[in-house]
């Protein structure tokens, strides 16, 4: 699975109870710089990425990765629970599996 950042709108994505443990620096290494980066702890989300990937049939889907309600500045090397948002549960499962695979490299 190829995962890449996208400028596509994440409208319609939501949390389907899938998360991933990682650091900002590790996610930045595999995905690129966060598209939202206001790491001051004042908002519900400090950093987020909107990504695009394809399933095994070649269908493209959009998903988001974001910290949720940390309400503090995060160290870039600190491991945090990041939420995965997608249009449905299947998309978030596929996204989680794809990210975990990239993290093992």
N, C-alpha and C positions, 0 to 999 in steps of 0.2 A: 504494500500500500504506500502510495506517495502522499505525503501531507505537505501542504504549502500554505503560506499566509494568503489571504484574499481580501479584496476590498468589497466583496459581496456583502450585502446587508445581513446581519444575524437576526433580523426580525423573524419571529415565529419560533426561535429556539428557546428552550427552557431546560431546567435542571430535571434529570430523570434518575436521580439517586446514584450517579456514578461520579467518582472522584479519583484523583491521582495524587500521590505524595511526590513532591518534587521541590526544587528550588527555582527561583527566578532565573538564576544563571544557567541551570541545566536546561530549562525550557527555552531560554534564549539561544543556547547553543544548538538545539535541534530544530527550533522553529523560526528563529530570528528575533529581532527586537519586538517587545510588546507594542501593540498598536495603541493601547491605552496605558499610560504610565504616569500616574499621579500618586506616587507612593508616599503619601503623607499621613495616611491613616484617617483622613477626614471623611472619606466616602465608603460606601459598602464594598466597592471594588478598588483595589490599588493598581493592579496590573491585569491586562487581558489580551488575549490573542483571538482573532477570528480566522479560522482555517477552512480549507477545502480539501476533501479527499474523495476517493472513489471506492466503491465496494467491489466485490469480486466479479460482478456483472458489468462493471464500468459505469454504474450510476454515480454521479457526483452528489455529494452532500456537504453541507456547511455545519460547522460546530464551533463552539467557543470554549476557551479555557480561562478561568478567572479565579482569583482568591475571593472569598466571600465573608464579609463582615469581620475582618481581622481588626479593624479600627485602630491600627497602629502602623508605624513605618516598618516595613519588612526588610531584613538584611537580604541581599541578593543570594547569599549562600545558605540561608536558613531553609530547612525543609518545612513545607506548608502543605496543607490539604487544598488542592485546587479542584473546583467544580468543573464538570464538563457539561455544556449545554448543547442540545441538538433538537431537531424537529420531532424526533421520537426516540424511544428507548434504544432501538436497534442502532441508530446513528451514534449514540453516546457509547454504546458497547464497542462498536467498531473503532471509534476514535480512541477510546481507552486502550484497546489492544494495539493499535498502531503506534500510539505514543510510547507505551511500555516497550514495544519492540525497538523503537528508536533509542530509548534510554539505555537498553542493554548493549548497544553497540559500543 
